[in-house]
Amino acid sequence: MAVKKFQFRAFIVLIMLWSLIVETISGVILYIIPPGRTASWVNWKLFGFSKGQWGSIHTIFGYVFLIFACMHISFHWRSIAAYIRNKIKAGLKMRVEMITSLLVVLLVFICVISSLPPFQTVMDLGEKAKDAWGTDRSEPMLSRAEKLTFKQFAERVGLSVEEALIILKKKGIEISDINLQVSIIAKKNKLAPVDIYDFLKAGLSNNPE
């Protein structure tokens, strides 16, 4: 049985199709997922991927689509150039339609940058969806708290480093370097930064000065 020749042009089109699907899905997810401060604090994930990973997926597949689209154009350049020339000639006969379409695009652009409805309404819905993930527990004690070193973090909670180490040791969490970021410590122990915070706050409550 003869082996069918690999259709490289069909391969390019299919890569573009899959990339477009991934871009659409990741774009919708990025539209509704929680703000960065919440996602990092509670180690938020959707389908096993963090917010940062979804952002990377969206960006990389955008480039993949662009690269293969350029390859697609290069393979069909003559046909595309002829098509464009014909459309330009036809467009000169449709001046009213051309001017109207440009005005519509300009109007949409102005409405978007001016935050006018209904475009601002779409953005507001996205913000509401993001805020819906939030709870009292999901709000960090301060912005980017997970980026603090353990020493700084313990002091912010109101504990000495020694007290904080003892509390976490009781929870089975060993910390070899107090200058490590809390996010790194949490990740090593398969926890979220908020879990470290909860343990320390509970320890502080049980051992008031």
Helices and strands as residue ranges (DSSP letters): H 8-32, H 36-41, E 45-46, E 49-50, H 51-75, H 77-92, H 95-113, H 119-131, G 145-147, H 150-157, H 161-170, H 182-188, H 193-206
